[in-house]
Amino acid sequence: MRASDPNDFHDLDAVLGSLDRPGRPEIIPEGSEKSLALKKASQDGPEGYQKTFPQLAKELNIKAARSTIERVMHNHHNIYRFPPTQPKPALNMYHKENRMNYAYWAIRMDPR
């Protein structure tokens, strides 16, 4: 398709807009059934919250790479999952006593 007037910006813009997008097509386009199913499954009660995006995709028989699934959730639905942090180690008796001593010291240092 050619622009009828190469100097007319609107005509050129229309031609460029009508061209197919080059490159490989999206595996999961925005607004597709797969994208919406992933969003629904990720927000479907405690089961959805506790599973990773790739686990949800596997349950829905969506074949795509982990990075693709995460990108779809981030870009299409603005949903993020972060890996759980490591639990803090419990305080041993030595540290508990030091914390109590500090608390008593802080109470005695009341600036009022």
C-alpha positions as CSV (number, residue, x, y, z in Angstrom):
1,M,0.0,0.0,0.0
2,R,1.4,3.4,-0.9
3,A,0.6,6.9,0.3
4,S,-1.2,8.9,-2.4
5,D,0.7,12.0,-1.4
6,P,4.2,11.4,0.2
7,N,4.2,14.9,1.8
8,D,0.8,14.4,3.5
9,F,1.6,13.3,7.1
10,H,-1.9,12.0,7.8
11,D,-1.9,9.9,4.7
12,L,1.5,8.4,5.6
13,D,0.3,7.8,9.2
14,A,-2.7,5.9,7.9
15,V,-0.5,3.7,5.7
16,L,1.9,2.9,8.5
17,G,-1.0,2.2,10.8
18,S,-2.5,-0.3,8.4
19,L,0.7,-2.3,8.0
20,D,0.8,-5.5,10.0
21,R,3.1,-5.4,13.0
22,P,6.4,-6.9,12.0
23,G,8.0,-9.8,13.9
24,R,6.5,-12.7,15.7
25,P,2.9,-12.3,16.9
26,E,2.2,-12.2,20.6
27,I,1.6,-15.6,22.2
28,I,-0.9,-14.1,24.6
29,P,-2.4,-10.9,23.2
30,E,-3.8,-8.3,25.6
31,G,-7.5,-8.9,26.2
32,S,-7.4,-12.5,24.9
33,E,-9.2,-15.3,26.6
34,K,-5.9,-16.7,27.9
35,S,-4.9,-13.4,29.4
36,L,-8.3,-12.9,31.1
37,A,-8.3,-16.5,32.4
38,L,-4.9,-16.0,34.0
39,K,-6.1,-12.8,35.7
40,K,-9.2,-14.5,37.0
41,A,-7.3,-17.5,38.2
42,S,-4.7,-15.4,40.0
43,Q,-7.4,-13.5,41.9
44,D,-9.6,-16.5,42.6
45,G,-9.4,-16.9,46.4
46,P,-6.6,-18.3,48.5
47,E,-5.7,-21.0,46.0
48,G,-4.9,-18.4,43.3
49,Y,-2.9,-16.2,45.6
50,Q,-0.7,-19.1,46.8
51,K,0.3,-20.3,43.3
52,T,2.9,-18.9,41.0
53,F,1.8,-17.6,37.6
54,P,3.4,-20.5,35.7
55,Q,1.5,-23.0,38.0
56,L,-1.8,-21.2,37.1
57,A,-0.9,-21.3,33.4
58,K,-0.2,-25.0,33.6
59,E,-3.6,-25.6,35.2
60,L,-5.2,-23.6,32.4
61,N,-3.3,-25.5,29.7
62,I,-1.5,-22.3,28.6
63,K,1.8,-23.2,27.0
64,A,4.2,-20.3,27.4
65,A,7.5,-19.5,29.0
66,R,7.6,-18.4,32.6
67,S,8.9,-15.0,31.6
68,T,6.1,-14.6,29.0
69,I,3.4,-15.4,31.6
70,E,4.9,-13.0,34.1
71,R,5.2,-10.2,31.4
72,V,1.6,-10.8,30.5
73,M,0.5,-10.4,34.1
74,H,2.6,-7.3,34.7
75,N,1.9,-5.5,31.4
76,H,-1.8,-6.5,30.8
77,H,-3.1,-6.6,34.4
78,N,-0.5,-4.8,36.6
79,I,-0.3,-7.8,38.9
80,Y,3.0,-8.7,40.5
81,R,4.2,-11.6,42.6
82,F,7.3,-11.5,44.7
83,P,9.1,-14.5,46.1
84,P,8.6,-15.0,49.8
85,T,11.2,-13.6,52.0
86,Q,13.2,-15.8,54.3
87,P,11.7,-16.0,57.8
88,K,13.6,-14.2,60.5
89,P,15.4,-16.5,62.9
90,A,13.9,-16.8,66.4
91,L,15.8,-14.9,69.1
92,N,17.8,-17.0,71.5
93,M,17.8,-16.4,75.2
94,Y,20.9,-14.2,75.1
95,H,19.3,-11.8,72.5
96,K,16.0,-11.8,74.4
97,E,17.7,-10.7,77.6
98,N,19.7,-8.0,75.8
99,R,16.4,-6.7,74.2
100,M,14.8,-6.6,77.6
101,N,17.8,-4.8,79.1
102,Y,17.6,-2.2,76.3
103,A,13.9,-1.7,76.9
104,Y,14.4,-1.2,80.7
105,W,17.3,1.2,79.9
106,A,15.1,3.2,77.4
107,I,12.3,3.5,79.9
108,R,14.7,4.9,82.6
109,M,16.0,7.4,80.1
110,D,12.6,9.1,79.7
111,P,13.3,12.7,78.7
112,R,10.1,14.1,80.2
